Amino acid sequence: MNQPERNKAILKKYIPEHAIDKIADWIYVFDFKLKIRKSRSSKLGDYRAPAEGMNHRITINHDLNQYAFLITLVHEIAHLSAFNKYKNHVKPHGNEWKKEFKILMSPFLQTPVFPEDVISVLKQYLRNPAASSCSDINLMRALKKYDVHNGITLLEEIPVQTVFKYRKRNFTKGEKIRKRFLCRETITNREYLFNPLTEVEHIQKETFLQSI
């Protein structure tokens, strides 16, 4: 098995089948090394420009579903393409990157690659793509439908004044303020804003007054 075939065999585990040939071709054309990394809470993927004899490097979290993985990968390839054209003379997620991202995503905006519900919100997102797909609640919600949940609960699915666990800390869910929920940590009584699609462990109902 030659290198392109090995690349396709690996990509088959992570992205939709109809996107494999295009991405495998880009790995050769853009000449980058793709690494699959363990889950990182701070980011879904990243791009590093060539340095000290190394070529372009892209890393993507291993636990993304196939549609989120593809979008994240194209996001990072767009950084690579922008670097090739402009080096470090532009903002990381400025107009130049947005233009590259839109161009590179265009071959995938069809049903053999993405389901119709994802395509609909993805097209909306691409009108003005942000630094992270996670910042677009509609796109994130559409993508999460294809996660393997294994009993995971989303914050927006539990009632207000319910206690939940997040990263080994207990919080009480409060009311929604604009796009996020105001939640209070049980021990410190500090307030935090949570994305509605945060994955949490549902514990029990409890009001803020009970912890005062």
Phi, psi and chi 1 to 4 in degrees:
 res  aa     phi    psi   chi1   chi2   chi3   chi4
   1 MET       -  125.2 -177.5 -177.1  -66.1      -
   2 ASN   -81.2  175.9   57.7   32.6      -      -
   3 GLN   -62.3  -45.5 -171.0   60.0   51.7      -
   4 PRO   -57.8  -38.4  -27.5   37.0      -      -
   5 GLU   -68.7  -37.9  -69.8  173.2  -21.5      -
   6 ARG   -64.8  -40.7  -75.9 -164.7  -68.6  -89.2
   7 ASN   -60.2  -43.7  -70.9  -15.3      -      -
   8 LYS   -65.1  -37.9  -70.4 -179.1 -178.0 -179.4
   9 ALA   -63.8  -38.5      -      -      -      -
  10 ILE   -72.6  -44.8  -65.4  172.4      -      -
  11 LEU   -60.9  -30.1  -70.9  170.0      -      -
  12 LYS   -58.4  -25.6 -171.9  175.7 -178.4  179.0
  13 LYS   -79.1  -16.5  -57.8  175.5 -176.1  177.8
  14 TYR  -122.9  -25.6  -63.3  100.8      -      -
  15 ILE  -127.7  163.1   63.9  175.6      -      -
  16 PRO   -58.1  145.2  -24.2   34.0      -      -
  17 GLU   -55.2  -40.6  179.7 -179.5   -2.1      -
  18 HIS   -74.6   -3.9  -67.5  -80.4      -      -
  19 ALA  -102.7   -8.2      -      -      -      -
  20 ILE   -62.4  -48.8  -68.7  173.5      -      -
  21 ASP   -61.2  -42.3  -73.5  -13.6      -      -
  22 LYS   -65.7  -46.0  175.2   65.1   72.0  174.6
  23 ILE   -66.8  -40.9  -65.4  -62.4      -      -
  24 ALA   -60.9  -38.7      -      -      -      -
  25 ASP   -65.6  -40.6 -177.3   52.3      -      -
  26 TRP   -67.1  -33.5  -75.6   -8.6      -      -
  27 ILE   -58.5  -37.7  -69.1  175.0      -      -
  28 TYR   -76.3  -47.6  172.5   75.6      -      -
  29 VAL   -65.6  -45.6  170.7      -      -      -
  30 PHE   -85.7  -12.2  -72.6  110.7      -      -
  31 ASP    55.2   63.4 -171.2   23.0      -      -
  32 PHE  -125.6  158.8   66.9   89.2      -      -
  33 LYS  -102.0  124.7 -174.5  171.8 -175.8  177.9
  34 LEU  -102.8  125.5  173.9   62.2      -      -
  35 LYS  -118.6  135.3  -75.1 -170.8  174.6 -176.9
  36 ILE   -94.7  121.8  -46.4  -60.0      -      -
  37 ARG  -111.5  161.7  -62.5  -74.7  -59.8  -85.4
  38 LYS   -66.3  163.0   64.2 -179.0 -178.7  179.9
  39 SER   -60.4  135.5 -179.0      -      -      -
  40 ARG  -123.8  124.3  -64.7  163.1  -69.1 -175.3
  41 SER   -69.4  -23.8   58.9      -      -      -
  42 SER   -84.5  -19.4   60.0      -      -      -
  43 LYS  -161.5  156.9   55.2 -172.6  173.2 -177.0
  44 LEU   -93.0  -27.3  -56.4 -178.7      -      -
  45 GLY  -165.4  171.9      -      -      -      -
  46 ASP  -156.4  165.0   66.4    9.0      -      -
  47 TYR  -127.4  137.2  161.6   71.7      -      -
  48 ARG  -125.9  129.9  -67.2 -173.4 -178.8 -177.2
  49 ALA   -72.6  161.3      -      -      -      -
  50 PRO   -57.7  138.9  -22.6   33.1      -      -
  51 ALA  -160.1  141.9      -      -      -      -
  52 GLU    52.0   44.8  -60.8  179.0   -5.1      -
  53 GLY    82.3   -4.6      -      -      -      -
  54 MET   -86.0  149.3  -58.1  -71.8  -70.0      -
  55 ASN   -88.5 -174.0   61.0  -11.3      -      -
  56 HIS   -57.5  141.3  -58.3  -84.9      -      -
  57 ARG  -129.7  134.0  -72.9  173.5  -71.3  172.2
  58 ILE  -127.6  134.3  -70.3  175.0      -      -
  59 THR  -121.6  143.1   67.1      -      -      -
  60 ILE  -133.8  140.4  -52.2  -67.9      -      -
  61 ASN   -63.7  139.1  -68.6    2.1      -      -
  62 HIS   -72.9  -22.8   79.4  -78.8      -      -
  63 ASP   -96.6   14.4   55.8  -10.8      -      -
  64 LEU   -77.6  145.3  -57.7 -178.9      -      -
  65 ASN   -69.0  166.7   69.6   52.1      -      -
  66 GLN   -60.1  -31.7   60.2  178.7  -21.4      -
  67 TYR   -78.5  -41.9  -52.9  120.0      -      -
  68 ALA   -65.9  -37.8      -      -      -      -
  69 PHE   -61.8  -45.8 -167.2  104.2      -      -
  70 LEU   -63.9  -45.6  177.6   58.5      -      -
  71 ILE   -61.8  -43.3  -67.9  171.1      -      -
  72 THR   -64.4  -41.8  -56.5      -      -      -
  73 LEU   -63.3  -45.4  178.0   53.5      -      -
  74 VAL   -64.7  -36.8  176.4      -      -      -
  75 HIS   -54.3  -46.4  174.3  122.0      -      -
  76 GLU   -73.8  -35.8  -56.9  -54.6  -23.0      -
  77 ILE   -63.7  -32.7  -64.2  173.7      -      -
  78 ALA   -64.2  -35.2      -      -      -      -
  79 HIS   -62.7  -43.2  -79.0  -59.6      -      -
  80 LEU   -60.7  -47.7 -173.9  161.5      -      -
  81 SER   -62.3  -41.3 -177.7      -      -      -
  82 ALA   -65.2  -37.9      -      -      -      -
  83 PHE   -64.2  -42.5  177.1   83.8      -      -
  84 ASN   -59.4  -34.4  -78.3  -14.6      -      -
  85 LYS   -87.7  -36.2  -67.2 -178.7  178.6  179.7
  86 TYR  -123.6   -4.8  -51.3  103.1      -      -
  87 LYS    54.9 -135.1  -64.0  -60.1 -176.3  -80.8
  88 ASN  -100.5   27.9  -68.4  -42.7      -      -
  89 HIS   -94.0    7.1  -56.1  -53.6      -      -
  90 VAL  -132.5  163.5  -64.9      -      -      -
  91 LYS   -68.6  145.9  -65.0  180.0  179.2  179.3
  92 PRO   -54.7  -39.4  -26.5   35.3      -      -
  93 HIS  -123.1   37.5  -65.7   97.8      -      -
  94 GLY   -81.2 -167.6      -      -      -      -
  95 ASN   -61.4  -33.7  -69.1  -28.5      -      -
  96 GLU   -65.4  -45.1  -65.1   81.3    5.0      -
  97 TRP   -65.3  -42.3  169.3   80.1      -      -
  98 LYS   -58.6  -40.9  -68.6 -179.8 -179.8 -176.6
  99 LYS   -63.8  -45.5  178.9  179.9  178.2 -178.9
 100 GLU   -63.5  -41.8  -64.0  -56.3  -49.4      -
 101 PHE   -62.6  -44.6 -174.0   40.1      -      -
 102 LYS   -61.7  -43.8  -69.2  176.9 -176.9  179.6
 103 ILE   -63.0  -44.9  -68.2  172.3      -      -
 104 LEU   -72.7  -27.6  -66.6  173.2      -      -
 105 MET   -78.0  -23.6  -80.0  -58.4  -53.2      -
 106 SER   -56.4  -36.6   61.0      -      -      -
 107 PRO   -67.3  -15.3  -17.5   30.6      -      -
 108 PHE  -100.5   -1.8  -55.4  114.5      -      -
 109 LEU   -83.0   60.8  -63.0  179.1      -      -
 110 GLN  -148.1  156.2   50.1 -171.4  -38.8      -
 111 THR   -63.1  -30.1   49.5      -      -      -
 112 PRO   -61.8  -22.3  -23.8   35.2      -      -
 113 VAL   -95.4  -57.0  178.0      -      -      -
 114 PHE  -112.5  150.5  -69.3  105.3      -      -
 115 PRO   -68.0  159.1    0.3    4.4      -      -
 116 GLU   -57.7  -39.6  -73.4  -75.0    0.8      -
 117 ASP   -66.8  -33.7   59.6  -28.3      -      -
 118 VAL   -74.0  -41.3  173.8      -      -      -
 119 ILE   -58.1  -42.2  -70.5  176.9      -      -
 120 SER   -59.3  -50.2  176.9      -      -      -
 121 VAL   -76.8  -28.3  -67.4      -      -      -
 122 LEU   -65.7  -39.6 -177.2   54.7      -      -
 123 LYS   -63.6  -38.3  -73.6 -178.9  177.0  178.6
 124 GLN   -64.1  -45.0  -69.7  -73.0  -25.2      -
 125 TYR   -61.6  -38.0  169.8   70.8      -      -
 126 LEU   -72.0   -9.9  -74.3  172.8      -      -
 127 ARG   -64.4  -33.2  -68.5 -179.7  178.1  178.9
 128 ASN  -154.3   73.3 -173.0   26.8      -      -
 129 PRO   -61.2  142.7   20.9  -31.6      -      -
 130 ALA   -97.7  177.6      -      -      -      -
 131 ALA   -62.5  -26.7      -      -      -      -
 132 SER  -142.6  140.4  170.5      -      -      -
 133 SER   -64.2  -22.5   58.2      -      -      -
 134 CYS   -65.7  -20.8  -65.4      -      -      -
 135 SER   -77.4  -13.5   61.9      -      -      -
 136 ASP   -99.8  106.0 -171.8  -64.7      -      -
 137 ILE   -63.7  -35.2 -167.6   70.2      -      -
 138 ASN   -69.4  -42.1  -66.2  -38.6      -      -
 139 LEU   -67.6  -42.6  177.5   57.6      -      -
 140 MET   -62.1  -41.6 -170.1  176.3  175.8      -
 141 ARG   -64.3  -42.8 -177.0  178.5  -72.2  114.5
 142 ALA   -63.6  -40.6      -      -      -      -
 143 LEU   -70.3  -36.7  -69.0  172.5      -      -
 144 LYS   -66.2  -21.2  -86.2 -169.5  171.8  -67.7
 145 LYS   -61.2  -21.2  -72.5  168.6   54.9  179.5
 146 TYR  -104.2    7.9  -62.5   92.3      -      -
 147 ASP   -73.9  155.2  -75.9  -11.4      -      -
 148 VAL   -88.2  101.6  178.0      -      -      -
 149 HIS   -74.8  -37.7  -73.5  -66.9      -      -
 150 ASN    51.0   47.3  -66.8  -31.8      -      -
 151 GLY    83.2    3.6      -      -      -      -
 152 ILE   -71.0  140.6  -70.6  174.0      -      -
 153 THR  -109.1  138.8  -59.6      -      -      -
 154 LEU   -91.4  145.2  -58.2 -178.8      -      -
 155 LEU   -55.7  -39.9 -178.9   60.1      -      -
 156 GLU   -67.5  -12.9   68.4  176.6    7.6      -
 157 GLU   -86.5  -13.9  -63.5  173.0  -16.4      -
 158 ILE  -103.0  152.5   64.8  175.8      -      -
 159 PRO   -68.3  158.5  -16.3   29.8      -      -
 160 VAL   -63.5  148.9  170.9      -      -      -
 161 GLN    68.1   33.3  -61.7 -175.3  -18.6      -
 162 THR  -111.0  139.1  -64.7      -      -      -
 163 VAL   -85.1  136.1  173.9      -      -      -
 164 PHE  -138.6  160.4   64.0   91.5      -      -
 165 LYS  -108.9  134.1 -178.2  173.3  -71.1 -174.0
 166 TYR  -140.0  119.4  176.8   71.4      -      -
 167 ARG    51.6   47.6  -65.5 -176.8 -178.2  172.9
 168 LYS    67.6   15.1  -60.0 -178.9  179.5 -179.6
 169 ARG  -122.0  143.9  -63.1  156.3   63.1 -170.4
 170 ASN   -95.4  137.8  -69.5   -7.2      -      -
 171 PHE  -134.9  158.6  -61.9   84.6      -      -
 172 THR  -112.4  128.4  -56.3      -      -      -
 173 LYS   -74.5  129.3  178.7 -179.6  175.8 -179.2
 174 GLY  -107.4 -162.9      -      -      -      -
 175 GLU   -75.6  161.0  -62.0  -68.7  -18.4      -
 176 LYS   -81.9  130.6 -165.2  171.6 -172.4  179.1
 177 ILE  -115.8  107.6  -61.0  178.7      -      -
 178 ARG    57.6 -105.4  -62.1 -174.7   67.1 -177.8
 179 LYS  -105.0   -3.3  -64.8 -177.7  178.7 -179.0
 180 ARG  -128.9  160.2  -63.9  176.2  179.5  -93.9
 181 PHE   -95.8  133.6  -73.7  101.3      -      -
 182 LEU   -85.2  116.8 -178.6   64.5      -      -
 183 CYS  -122.6  149.1  -57.7      -      -      -
 184 ARG  -113.4  127.8 -169.2 -175.4  -60.9  -87.8
 185 GLU   -72.6  134.5 -174.1  178.7   11.1      -
 186 THR   -62.0  -46.9  -56.3      -      -      -
 187 ILE   -76.2  -49.0  -65.1  177.7      -      -
 188 THR   -89.1  -17.9   65.3      -      -      -
 189 ASN    68.1   12.3 -142.0   32.6      -      -
 190 ARG   -79.1  151.9  -68.8  178.4  179.4  174.1
 191 GLU  -104.1  142.7  -66.6 -179.4  -29.1      -
 192 TYR  -138.5  147.4  -61.9   85.8      -      -
 193 LEU   -94.8  129.0  -70.7  171.4      -      -
 194 PHE  -116.7  139.5  -82.0   78.5      -      -
 195 ASN   -63.0  136.2 -172.1  -58.1      -      -
 196 PRO   -57.2  -24.4  -23.7   34.3      -      -
 197 LEU   -97.3   15.5  -58.0 -179.0      -      -
 198 THR   -63.4  134.3  -59.1      -      -      -
 199 GLU   -83.5  123.3  -63.2  176.9   -6.3      -
 200 VAL  -132.2  169.1  -57.6      -      -      -
 201 GLU  -107.7  116.2 -179.5 -178.1  -16.0      -
 202 HIS   -73.7  127.9  179.6 -173.8      -      -
 203 ILE  -107.0  -70.7  -58.7  177.7      -      -
 204 GLN  -164.8  170.8   63.0 -177.5   31.3      -
 205 LYS   -81.0  144.9  -77.8 -169.4  174.5 -177.7
 206 GLU  -167.4  142.4 -179.9  174.6  -52.4      -
 207 THR   -95.3  162.1   63.9      -      -      -
 208 PHE   -59.5  -37.7  -73.0  151.2      -      -
 209 LEU   -62.2  -29.0  -68.3  176.8      -      -
 210 GLN   -69.0  -20.8  -71.3  173.1  -42.0      -
 211 SER   -98.0    1.7   62.8      -      -      -
 212 ILE   -90.0      -  -64.5  176.2      -      -
